[in-house]
Amino acid sequence: MESVKRFIAAKLKLKANEPKSAVAKRQERKFPGFSFTDGKEPKRRIAPKAIDRLKERMRGITHRSRGRSMEPAMAELVRRGASREEPARIAGTRSGPWRVSQSPALHRALSNAYLTWFGLPSLIEGRNA
């Protein structure tokens, strides 16, 4: 720890925050918003708490009862590449929202690139199981 503090002070011209600083294995330390996997090649992964916070925020933003009429939603899907029948079939299904989210029509109309363009973070990238 002393050599790390000397390096930070001498080379980087920074002052170490001693209560937050430690020398330990990566599995023993917590980092804000991410952690590391075990194994030969450690990989960074998003912390489970950060993913849960993001999902909760997304549920609030995309709540099903926002009072939006069906016509504009169907028109947006048709403009994005779905056929005229697909939005009606999706809207009339008895499947729940999670099952409907896996439909090919929604994947075509609301691609990952389109959602990234809106500034929405990916829940798949950077996540290691």
C-alpha positions, 0 to 999 in steps of 0.5 A: 500500500505504501508503494502505491501511495508513493506512486500516486503522490510522486508520479501522478501528483494526486493525494490518495483517499486513505479510507477508500484506498486498499490493496486487495484482490479484485474479487474482494473489492467493490467498485461503483457500478461495476465489478470484475469476473473471475478467471484467467482473463478478468472482464469488467461487468455491470454490477447487479445493483446498477442493472436493477436500478436501470430496469426500475427506471425503465419501468417508470419511463415506459409504464404501460398505462401512460394514456397513449392511444394505440394509433400513434404507436401502431403508425410508428411501428409501421414507419419503422418497417412492420407490416400493417397487420403486425402491430394489430396482431401484437396489440391483440395478443394475450401474451404479456409484455415480456413475451411480446417484446421478443416478437420478430416484428418489434425486433425489426421495428425497434432494433438495438441501433434504433434504441441506442440512437435514442440514448438508451443503454444496452442491457446485453452489452457488458453483461457477463453471466 
